């Protein structure tokens, strides 16, 4: 990196302080894993090559329908956001790319590219926004966008998505994620079939504008902002969309967009089996689309999702390369700390899934030994893989304990002095 937001010697001094403990913990875990024939070096290498994209909108403080309480030093624009994203990458070495949201992050593509390059960052999937009205917009999305009853409104929404592709192409992005808020709030308000037909027609127009080496991700969500029905409400509908559009269209699974108790890991397995898993928005939830930090509520579920991903990797599924992105809203924490922590939790689930004894599991499945099959997963999950995660960071120039290093760097206080305080008050989930 050429433009370091945290001085290199801050990380070096931090790592020096933790080096002896880390070496001892890593050696002890390596010895333990070797007893079951697992090479800790191979696991560490895989973990250090596992990346997850940070959402540009995630570095600002979020809010709820009721209020937003801004934090100090909030990013003023996309260039500040990129600075914050680079801090997460510098400390974790797990988040080299940023996922942009248009029009929130709209800026000159040349300047964006230059800024990102200076920070050592790249761009992941582009996200369109037809769930709110931009200030100078001709047709409102109050009653829908890509599925709107009015052709001119649909055309405007299609045009916006094509613009996102064009901006993304200039930045080196290779995917467009489409999530719409379209639906209805009353029984009878819309005709389900006609609404979905209009949506598919609009998506066909967007798909036509997709460059050959791009992927289109359809993101489903059960409810909100529409509370009676939603056009792209579940993975079944998302799969129909991906099937209808063609081979460049895939389904995106946001972990928070399901009914409580849904077996998300099974949805993941199904989409892998039929070649339509495009990627993830990682987060966690307790009740609905809570956008809580990844692994903060149900870390075992996150592990089970990764168990399916590693299983697919293990089986050598053709063309398997899901996009990994975080999609969270941080209301009570420093967003940089939450994103650091989530990137670590996601890598933790991956590392634990790599430790599953696949041959043993297959044997227990074949022998209908349910208890031992379950225990095989639990044994991997119970392993404290923190020394592996820390080692992967340390070896690639990151921090052994990234949140502690971040706090000791004084970054937040520094940017708070440069960035004017934002007034709170109104609601807004961003
Ligand atoms: Mn999402």
Boltz pocket constraint, residues with backbone or C-beta under 6 A from the ligand:
constraints:
  - pocket:
      binder: B
      contacts: [[A, 219], [A, 254], [A, 281], [A, 327]]
      max_distance: 6.0
